[in-house]
Amino acid sequence: EKMETQKMNAPDSLWRPMTQHKMLLQNHPKHIVKAEGCFMINEDGDRILDGTAGLWCVNVGHGRKELAEVAKAQMEKLAYVIPVMTSDPVVELSAKMLEMLGMEKGHVYFTSSGSEANETAFKMVRQYHLQTGNPRKHKIISRHRAYHGNTLATMTATGQAERKIGYEPLAPGFLHIPPPYPYRRHPKLTEEEHGTECVKFLEDTIIYEGEETVAAFIMEPMISGGGVMVPPDNYLTEIRRVCDKYNVLLILDEVVSGFGRTGKMFGHEHWGAKGDIFTFAKGMASGYMPVAATVVTENIFEAFYGEANELKHFRHVNTYGGHPVAAAVSLKNIEIVERENLVANAAKMERYIKAGLNEFADHPFVGEIRGKGLLLGIELVSDKESKTPLETARSNAIVQNCMKQGVHVMRNGYTVPGLDNVLIMAPPLVLQESEADMIVDAIGNALKQALN
Ligand code: PLP
């Protein structure tokens, strides 16, 4: 009978991601019917500030007619072509991306999601080493707390234990090391020493595993959904040095940080070192089209040359990889990011929001306010001295309270056990001061009420 009631109350037949549907029976969220700029509008007409730019992807903001028009024109002209053939927008986009990355040469492989972009990178690095005289190099090292995707291999690389329960056995050949975490570093270490310590985790792991078995290291320039963790300034350059020393390819997952999110066009620009491979999705087309890319240096690409029947080419295809409409929209999206100086706006708004949030620095639950550009986080604690993470129910209540005030922010829920205490703000890069004020005010009110 209980089942029957639940069924009757069930709102629809949609299986939502990351959702405990039992809770939905009591509290069914309203559908979003429209969005413009930084706001979503629900079926009741309420305006909700999209403080997370969807899933940190709608960089140019919602409701851009220009993007819809480009999509329409491209669909009418050529909606689809088998990916082994090519279309103008795809060729133009690959050239544009290399130019933006400052790469004179290189190659771009298109897919349609960040997970696929990383999965593609994993297959490429293994085949690359096989074909360059290092057939035992297959292991891929990543970091705890990082997110790299939902497929079996990218989920294995993901350093979030709670995303893996129930899906084992995972993919073999993956290892994890701790990420830099300045807020919780050993108190005797400076930030820089902590950075060096974390680089040593990589070097030691490579040595212990046998350098002849390690293919690649994958990292987000700064960990995003895992808890907005900004590395010490020396970290990336030292990682680059270790990767070079052991012929380990460095994959930079720019899925979130690419295209302006962190106040530079690409996240790695903050720290002055480059990857051998870059992966992109999200901000590439601001969510208007599903599009992603894996960009490799020419040196990697050249390892795939061979005779027709040698099986040295990359034997991998996605029906929607190199989609002409997605590429056309991505090109126009990039044009908007450049034309409207959205990267500079992200950097400016970082300063503005941080100044606002710093007003709450003395609040007993505010452990640390951190982030870069419009990828900002507040680590919530129940005790500042011991840095005990705030309980899930309380940090969740803060998120819900913001929503009641019409502001959508998120939390790094269901990632690693006991550390789901980071509020995440990642609004569209078109954010204006009045909208930033709404986010800061909502968080301020929610923090105040959380003490009651
Ligand atoms: N990499 C990072 C850093 C991400 O945050 C995400 C998604 O949130 C992905 C990869 C996977 O992207 P997608 O959800 O498009 O598969």
Boltz pocket constraint, residues with backbone or C-beta under 6 A from the ligand:
constraints:
  - pocket:
      binder: B
      contacts: [[A, 55], [A, 112], [A, 113], [A, 114], [A, 115], [A, 116], [A, 118], [A, 147], [A, 148], [A, 149], [A, 150], [A, 220], [A, 224], [A, 225], [A, 253], [A, 254], [A, 255], [A, 256], [A, 281], [A, 282]]
      max_distance: 6.0
